[in-house]
Amino acid sequence: MRIDPVPPAGPSMEEEVYQRLRNGIVAGDLVPGALYSMNELANQLHVSRTPVAQAVARLADLGMVSVEHRRGMRILETSVHDLAEIYEIRLLLEPRAVFRATRLMRKADHRDLHESLDALKAVSSASPNPRELLRRDKAFHRVILQSSGNRRLADYVDSLRDLQMIRGASTVDRTRTLTDVIADHERICAHVVAGDAVKAAEEMHSHIAMTCRLLIEQESGAVPGLLGLPWPRPADTTPLFGD
């Protein structure tokens, strides 16, 4: 295990420790299923046990770790059931968020969205790194979520995406090509920039639902077409979108 030490003590010590541990989990440096003692973590970070314990408690609240009495912190593995729940929640939240964001975004927001799309397209198609692809995909979606005007929503979906990244699950080059995935994001971006909120919401709905179906089939070994997940049609979600 390798975690960079935390800078000298300051008012945001606990936050810094929390971010270091969370990033280590998401990046896979802290291995799913592994147990780490509080003393080991404190020594690696060059801090006392107190900020480590506080940070671990926050990670436990997010469902990323469990605390084992007198033993330490265990990194929780993300199950197929967890993935299904994550995508079901995203399907309920993100189409509505992009509908609202499309109406609120300005030119600067469009530039940020294009930059995040360009970063996603720059992922090597020859040998895409699943975690890097997920990180850039998350950045694209975060621009939209933040532009919806709901910071808590953006932070919440971020925490859900982190759970997916623990598993490192991606459909790219397994059930979809990188070209197909990027094309989804290009269509979402085009509708957002054009100011078509309904089309942007429908495209986001289609993208998330398709990714979920393929990912669950891929990770569970289920036969395609037999899952029967009860996703609503895009038209069924339209009444949820308000001005």
Backbone hydrogen bonds, N-H to C=O, Kabsch-Sander energy under -0.5 kcal/mol:
donor,donor_aa,acceptor,acceptor_aa,energy
6,V,45,L,-3.0
13,M,10,G,-1.5
16,E,12,S,-2.6
17,V,13,M,-2.5
18,Y,14,E,-2.4
19,Q,15,E,-2.5
20,R,16,E,-2.4
21,L,17,V,-2.5
22,R,18,Y,-2.8
23,N,19,Q,-2.8
24,G,20,R,-2.0
25,I,21,L,-2.1
26,V,22,R,-2.5
27,A,23,N,-2.5
28,G,24,G,-0.6
28,G,25,I,-0.8
29,D,24,G,-1.4
30,L,24,G,-2.0
31,V,29,D,-0.7
33,G,75,I,-3.1
34,A,31,V,-2.1
36,Y,73,M,-3.0
41,L,37,S,-2.2
42,A,38,M,-2.7
43,N,39,N,-2.6
44,Q,40,E,-2.2
45,L,41,L,-2.1
46,H,42,A,-1.0
47,V,42,A,-2.2
52,V,48,S,-0.8
53,A,49,R,-3.0
54,Q,50,T,-2.2
55,A,51,P,-2.3
56,V,52,V,-2.8
57,A,53,A,-1.9
58,R,54,Q,-1.5
59,L,55,A,-2.1
60,A,56,V,-2.3
61,D,57,A,-1.7
62,L,58,R,-1.2
63,G,60,A,-1.1
64,M,59,L,-2.3
65,V,59,L,-0.8
66,S,74,R,-2.2
68,E,66,S,-0.6
68,E,72,G,-3.0
69,H,67,V,-0.6
71,R,68,E,-2.5
72,G,68,E,-2.5
73,M,36,Y,-3.4
74,R,66,S,-2.8
75,I,34,A,-2.2
76,L,64,M,-2.3
79,S,77,E,-0.6
83,L,79,S,-2.1
84,A,80,V,-2.3
85,E,81,H,-2.1
86,I,82,D,-2.7
87,Y,83,L,-2.4
88,E,84,A,-2.0
89,I,85,E,-2.2
90,R,86,I,-2.4
91,L,87,Y,-2.4
92,L,88,E,-1.3
93,L,89,I,-1.7
94,E,90,R,-2.9
97,A,93,L,-2.0
98,V,94,E,-2.7
99,F,95,P,-1.7
100,R,96,R,-2.1
101,A,97,A,-2.9
102,T,98,V,-2.3
103,R,99,F,-0.9
104,L,100,R,-1.0
104,L,101,A,-0.6
105,M,101,A,-2.5
110,H,106,R,-2.2
111,R,107,K,-2.2
112,D,108,A,-2.0
113,L,109,D,-2.3
114,H,110,H,-2.6
115,E,111,R,-2.5
116,S,112,D,-2.2
117,L,113,L,-2.0
118,D,114,H,-2.7
119,A,115,E,-2.1
120,L,116,S,-1.7
121,K,117,L,-2.3
122,A,118,D,-1.2
123,V,120,L,-1.3
133,L,129,N,-2.8
134,L,130,P,-2.4
135,R,131,R,-2.2
136,R,132,E,-2.3
137,D,133,L,-2.5
138,K,134,L,-2.5
139,A,135,R,-1.8
140,F,136,R,-1.8
141,H,137,D,-2.0
142,R,138,K,-2.2
143,V,139,A,-1.6
144,I,140,F,-1.2
145,L,141,H,-2.6
146,Q,142,R,-3.0
147,S,143,V,-1.7
148,S,144,I,-0.8
148,S,145,L,-0.8
149,G,146,Q,-1.4
150,N,145,L,-0.8
151,R,149,G,-0.6
154,A,150,N,-1.8
155,D,151,R,-2.4
156,Y,152,R,-2.5
157,V,153,L,-2.6
158,D,154,A,-1.9
159,S,155,D,-1.9
160,L,156,Y,-1.7
161,R,157,V,-2.6
162,D,158,D,-2.1
163,L,159,S,-1.3
164,Q,160,L,-1.4
165,M,161,R,-2.2
166,I,162,D,-1.4
167,R,163,L,-0.9
168,G,164,Q,-1.3
169,A,164,Q,-1.2
173,D,176,R,-3.2
174,R,171,T,-2.2
174,R,176,R,-0.6
175,T,171,T,-2.5
176,R,171,T,-2.1
181,V,177,T,-1.9
182,I,178,L,-2.6
183,A,179,T,-2.1
184,D,180,D,-1.7
185,H,181,V,-1.5
186,E,182,I,-2.4
187,R,183,A,-2.1
188,I,184,D,-2.1
189,C,185,H,-2.6
190,A,186,E,-2.5
191,H,187,R,-2.2
192,V,188,I,-2.2
193,V,189,C,-2.7
194,A,190,A,-2.0
195,G,191,H,-0.6
195,G,192,V,-1.2
196,D,191,H,-2.2
197,A,195,G,-1.2
200,A,196,D,-2.2
201,A,197,A,-2.3
202,E,198,V,-2.4
203,E,199,K,-2.6
204,M,200,A,-2.3
205,H,201,A,-2.4
206,S,202,E,-2.5
207,H,203,E,-2.5
208,I,204,M,-2.5
209,A,205,H,-2.5
210,M,206,S,-2.5
211,T,207,H,-2.3
212,C,208,I,-2.5
213,R,209,A,-2.4
214,L,210,M,-2.4
215,L,211,T,-2.7
216,I,212,C,-2.8
217,E,213,R,-2.0
218,Q,214,L,-2.4
219,E,215,L,-2.9
220,S,216,I,-2.1
221,G,217,E,-1.5
226,L,223,V,-2.0
231,W,229,L,-2.2
236,D,233,R,-1.2
237,T,233,R,-0.8
237,T,234,P,-1.1
238,T,234,P,-0.8
238,T,235,A,-0.5
240,L,237,T,-1.7
241,F,238,T,-1.9
242,G,240,L,-0.5
